[in-house]
């Protein structure tokens, strides 16, 4: 399993738009073979940081999903929310290997 962790810098005045963007991407990840673990948004005080985590069974499965970017009309529409609203100022993607509770083998 591979987990993609996305660190966002968002416009704090456009959280509603970011939430619409996030809801669409959660649906699309799940629809295309991944498991979305959610978006984590500012909860207390002023903040411009948000986080998303989602997993695919393998890097190859993630790459099949990524191949739809810019081509699939639903993906284009989801990105349009971000682009037209300006809710995301920048983002950075990192891939991690999860160690989950109940794992028998930590290697």
ABEGO torsion letter per residue (X at the ends): XBBBBBBBBBBAAAAAAAAAAAAAAAAAAAAAGBBBAEBBBBABEBBABBBBBBBBABAAAAAAAAAABGABAAAAAAAAAAAAAGABABBBBBBBBBBBBGBABAX
